[in-house]
Every structure is written in C-alpha cells, then in structure tokens.
Amino acid sequence: METVAGFGRAVVTEHEVLPAVDGWRVDFHDFYLSTRDDVYRTVLVATRHPQRAEDAVHEAYTRALADWERVANHPNPQAWVARVALNQATSWWRFWSREVAEPPTPVATTDETPLDEAIVRLVWALPKRQRQVVALRILLDQSVEETGRLLGIAPGTVKAHLNRALKHLRRGMTEAGMDERE
Amino acid sequence: MNHQVHVDDEAALAAAVRRAFSGYRTDARQFEPTPERRSAAPRRRLLALAAGVPVTVTVIAVFIMHSLAAPPAAFAGWTAVPSAPDPALAVVVEHECRDALPDAAQMSDERYLEMFDEEQRRRVEAMAVPATLPLVAQDRRGEVTLAFFTDGHTYANCTMLGGDRGYAAVVTGWLNGQLDRPLRVVGGIRAEGSDDVAPMTSVIGQVQPHVARVVIDRSEGEPVAATVTDGYFLAWCPATADIVRITAYDEAGEIVETN
C-alpha cells in the first residue's frame, strides 16, 4: 500500500486499508470498496461505453472524496456518486466517442456463464431509457422514486420502462430456451 | 449449475441480471480531491445538419429508427395545424430534449472527417454546447413534439414522442448569418421510417419579424400550418408526400415569400 504525500491524496486498492490519519478517509475507503463495482456496472449499462464508464466512476469518487464530509452525510451516498458518474458520463465533451455495440468481456466469470452472457446481451440491447432504469433499479438497487429523481422522470415512467425491459428480457430468455418453466 | 431462470419470477429475474453483471468490475484508481483539468480535452463535435446534406439526413434517420421501439400509430394524432401549447408537456419535452441533446454529437473521427470539410469543421468547433441553448419554440401535433433550441448562431432541434416513449432524434447545426429575406429554411429531417417508426419530415427555418404565418404545401394532402415564434418557424408531418412549397404571409395575409 502506498499513501502519496499531499492533501487528501491516496492510493486505494482492493486489499489495503488506509491509515486512519483522518477518520473520514477510512470511511471513504470502505465506501469506495463496497460500492464502486455496483456504480461502475450501473454506468456501464447506462452508457454502453466501458472506458467512459471507468472514467466517469473515477471522477465521481474523486469528487466524493473532495467533498467527503458532506457526501458521507448524504442520505444516499451511493446514489449521489451514481448521479455524478452518470452526469459525467453523459457530459457534452465525452460524446465524441461512440457507444460500444457489443458488451465487453467481464473480468470474472461465474458458473452460469452461458446464461449470464445471454442476459448481458439482452440488457445491452435494450433502449437507452430502459437500460438506465434496469441499471439503477436492479444493479444499483435504488427505489422507484430515487431512480426517477436520478433520471429526472416520474416514478410511473420508471415503472413503465422497467416493465417493458423485463418483458423484453423474459421474451429473449424464453426464446433462448432459458426459461425454467419449459 | 442451472442455465435457466423462472422468468415470471421478477425477483429471480432481477437476481439473474445482478449475477450476470457481477463479473464486471472497475479497476482501483488513484484519487485526487481536486481533480486537474485534462490538458488535451477532446474537441467539441456536433452533428451538424445543413439543409440538403443527404448524408446527415441518413444518419438522423438511422438514429430515429434505432431509438424508438413504438409502433407507427404514434403519428395517428397528427394535425395540419399545431396543437395548443401544453405547459406541462412543454416542460417534459424541454427536459427530455436537453437530456438527449448531447447524443447528437456521437460520431467517430472517420465519420467527422468524412462529413465535414475544413471550413465546416472550423464552424462545428465554434458551435455552442447544444444542451445550453435556449428553447425558442415547440411544435406539437398529436403525440409528437418538435422542439427548437437556438442562441441565434447554433441551433438544435429535437423530435420527441409524448408520454414515456422517449425522444426520437436530435439534430444540431448552425445558422448562416443575417437573415436578408423574409424566410429561409435552416434544416429539418426526413426519416424514411422502419417497421417501428412511421416516416416523417420536419422543417425549420428563420423568418423576418413581419412574417405572421408560414404554410407548407405538400405534393399530397392538406397544407401544413407551421408554428411561428420569435423569428423562427417549425413544423413536422408524416412523410407521406414531398414538401413542394413553403410560403410566408404577413399580418394582412399577403404573401411575402415563396420558397
């Protein structure tokens, strides 16, 4: 582990614990480690752009660290970071790059790989708004109301998009012979 | 190992989605509370639509077909005269369109260089960020609303379906200097449609202050009355016929320009 000299600057890695020089840094570290992958998956699915998602998530956590005392007291810090990351990912200057048509290869696989790959492809192919709702409701486990706030749409609209997305997933999985009932 | 999910069980389906994405993880990064600005920020790029540039129209048409998953019946409520403004809907349209405006800039380097010559690229680089442009006018007919944003130099228009069906397409471009005639067409789209989306045409332009009414004649069907606001006109219609003439009238009903 390495702590870089200078105000508030730290290297955070998976297996290390930052020294409690400032208590809030440790809190941030725990927060980062426990939430970063969910936020990344959310932004990845919402943007379909792995590099943009990586950069946006990093920038969002950087901002969270810069204002950690306030963010830590936010009623939903994970939603705060997700919102910043999504805004960052869709900021104007990043739109010169294109979405990626095919989902990237995951860094880890499960014993359900064929099923997982099919689900990832189905989610990846959803229309933008449906992907955003699936990302926030399912991957980030946000409430309908919070999802609506994050996307600037009504709760009813969130439900409608989620229903539509799940219907699409059901149809796709049934067609692929992955429906357990069959 | 089970390669199946009970798809009618919403909780099981959600759990399957979470597990499917569990292999996607982000690298640990170094943090700096005061982020430095990137020294080599990517150039601002806009998908510009100059009237009559077929390649751009093609791009927009594809975008429309890709973005919507709704049946063509959306155009069933279309009327030749624009609907009365709906303040609540106007707010939603503006919000959704501002959200969508950055999408207009998605373009590869190759495409960018292919579409624009050096002079055009210089102008594209000078354009304002679309999402910051003031909303000038909306043209609503049935479920579809055309919103027009401009600061007098850069413009963006957004075609959006009502309800929760999301936006359809965004086009941005620039205005060519001072308006020296009563009416000038700025741009628009002609989408050929698909199985999901009916073909549609939109037209947007500038008018001088004394122009009170703009009428669009098509090769078939009734004339279309455009929305005229603050020096601009806009209208959209199902693309069942070609636009053959655009006529501007003054307050007295006299023709002041035929385009």
Chai-1 contact restraints between the chains, C-beta under 6 A:
chainA,res_idxA,chainB,res_idxB,connection_type,confidence,min_distance_angstrom,max_distance_angstrom,comment,restraint_id
A,G8,B,P33,contact,1.0,0.0,6.0,A-B,restraint_1
A,R9,B,E32,contact,1.0,0.0,6.0,A-B,restraint_2
A,V11,B,Q30,contact,1.0,0.0,6.0,A-B,restraint_3
A,V12,B,A28,contact,1.0,0.0,6.0,A-B,restraint_4
A,T13,B,A28,contact,1.0,0.0,6.0,A-B,restraint_5
A,E14,B,A28,contact,1.0,0.0,6.0,A-B,restraint_6
A,R36,B,T26,contact,1.0,0.0,6.0,A-B,restraint_7
A,D37,B,R25,contact,1.0,0.0,6.0,A-B,restraint_8
A,Y40,B,T26,contact,1.0,0.0,6.0,A-B,restraint_9
A,R41,B,F21,contact,1.0,0.0,6.0,A-B,restraint_10
A,R41,B,Y24,contact,1.0,0.0,6.0,A-B,restraint_11
A,L44,B,Y24,contact,1.0,0.0,6.0,A-B,restraint_12
A,E54,B,T26,contact,1.0,0.0,6.0,A-B,restraint_13
A,V57,B,T26,contact,1.0,0.0,6.0,A-B,restraint_14
A,H58,B,R29,contact,1.0,0.0,6.0,A-B,restraint_15
A,T62,B,F31,contact,1.0,0.0,6.0,A-B,restraint_16
A,T62,B,P35,contact,1.0,0.0,6.0,A-B,restraint_17
A,L65,B,F31,contact,1.0,0.0,6.0,A-B,restraint_18
A,L65,B,P33,contact,1.0,0.0,6.0,A-B,restraint_19
A,A66,B,P33,contact,1.0,0.0,6.0,A-B,restraint_20
A,T90,B,P102,contact,1.0,0.0,6.0,A-B,restraint_21
A,W92,B,P102,contact,1.0,0.0,6.0,A-B,restraint_22
A,W92,B,V129,contact,1.0,0.0,6.0,A-B,restraint_23
A,W93,B,A41,contact,1.0,0.0,6.0,A-B,restraint_24
A,W93,B,P42,contact,1.0,0.0,6.0,A-B,restraint_25
A,F95,B,P102,contact,1.0,0.0,6.0,A-B,restraint_26
A,F95,B,A105,contact,1.0,0.0,6.0,A-B,restraint_27
A,F95,B,Q106,contact,1.0,0.0,6.0,A-B,restraint_28
A,W96,B,P42,contact,1.0,0.0,6.0,A-B,restraint_29
A,W96,B,R45,contact,1.0,0.0,6.0,A-B,restraint_30
A,R98,B,Q106,contact,1.0,0.0,6.0,A-B,restraint_31
A,R98,B,S108,contact,1.0,0.0,6.0,A-B,restraint_32
A,P106,B,G23,contact,1.0,0.0,6.0,A-B,restraint_33
A,P106,B,Y24,contact,1.0,0.0,6.0,A-B,restraint_34
A,V107,B,R25,contact,1.0,0.0,6.0,A-B,restraint_35
A,A108,B,G23,contact,1.0,0.0,6.0,A-B,restraint_36
A,T109,B,G23,contact,1.0,0.0,6.0,A-B,restraint_37
A,D111,B,M1,contact,1.0,0.0,6.0,A-B,restraint_38
A,P114,B,H3,contact,1.0,0.0,6.0,A-B,restraint_39
A,L115,B,H3,contact,1.0,0.0,6.0,A-B,restraint_40
A,D116,B,A20,contact,1.0,0.0,6.0,A-B,restraint_41
A,I119,B,A16,contact,1.0,0.0,6.0,A-B,restraint_42
A,I119,B,V17,contact,1.0,0.0,6.0,A-B,restraint_43
A,I119,B,A20,contact,1.0,0.0,6.0,A-B,restraint_44
A,V120,B,A20,contact,1.0,0.0,6.0,A-B,restraint_45
A,P127,B,A69,contact,1.0,0.0,6.0,A-B,restraint_46
A,R129,B,G166,contact,1.0,0.0,6.0,A-B,restraint_47
A,I138,B,A14,contact,1.0,0.0,6.0,A-B,restraint_48
A,I138,B,V17,contact,1.0,0.0,6.0,A-B,restraint_49
A,L139,B,F21,contact,1.0,0.0,6.0,A-B,restraint_50
A,G152,B,H95,contact,1.0,0.0,6.0,A-B,restraint_51
A,T157,B,D164,contact,1.0,0.0,6.0,A-B,restraint_52
A,A160,B,D164,contact,1.0,0.0,6.0,A-B,restraint_53
A,R170,B,V7,contact,1.0,0.0,6.0,A-B,restraint_54
A,M173,B,V7,contact,1.0,0.0,6.0,A-B,restraint_55
A,M178,B,Q4,contact,1.0,0.0,6.0,A-B,restraint_56
A,D179,B,V7,contact,1.0,0.0,6.0,A-B,restraint_57
A,E180,B,Q4,contact,1.0,0.0,6.0,A-B,restraint_58
A,E180,B,V5,contact,1.0,0.0,6.0,A-B,restraint_59
A,E180,B,H6,contact,1.0,0.0,6.0,A-B,restraint_60
